[in-house]
Amino acid sequence: MEFKTNRRVILASGSPRRSELMGVAGIPFIVRKPQVAEPLIRQGEKLANYAERLARLKAFDVAEHESGSVVIGADTVVHQEGRVYGKPSGREEAKAFLEALCGSVHSVSTGVCVTDGEKERTFSVTTDVEFRDVPGWMVDKYVDSGDPMDKAGAYGIQSGGALFVKEIRGDYHAVVGLPVADVFGVLNEMGVISGGKGDGL
């Protein structure tokens, strides 16, 4: 399934998972990797709002150089009881992250910003993920595979991390990195998808 767009759509992300999801949705796009440093969390800032702020920074960093295009920025934050689990710095941190998450529920908030430089839609989707209480050797095996190293929370739900998951409550694709149905809906509302609002998508 492929759709036509009346403007160039740019994904402001270097994540291969987000590119795959855009491709699955049938939205023609190109990739521009944003060059922004992740800011610190503000005191009292909700983590879903933090994810939105990061997404907005990425989108506008690219949009500044891409006049007339529609830019999509996204950022995913894995968190539990106020603690953020980012991309692990190495094997030991990846193992510590997974051990902390096993046998409990954590949240994954993905912020999205869609902008054409004039109009903007920024939102977030939060999904709760429950991990099984798995044995230590299984954590070691997964960490040794290298899969956790470039992923927030030290796991990929679409890859080996699926073995840890007992239940998800919310949008699976938002956990992967992009709530693609919501993004499609925003592009349609903005009249970017060919046929636009009249298609009833």
Secondary structure, DSSP 8 states (H G I E B T S, - for coil): ----BSS-EEEE---HHHHHHHHHTT---EE-----------TT--HHHHHHHHHHHHHHHHHTT-TT-EEEEEEEEEEETTEEE-S-SSHHHHHHHHHHHTTSEEEEEEEEEEE-SS-EEEEEEEEEEEE----HHHHHHHHHTTGGGGSGGG--TTTGGGGGEEEEES-HHHHHT--HHHHHHHHHHTT-BTTGGGG--
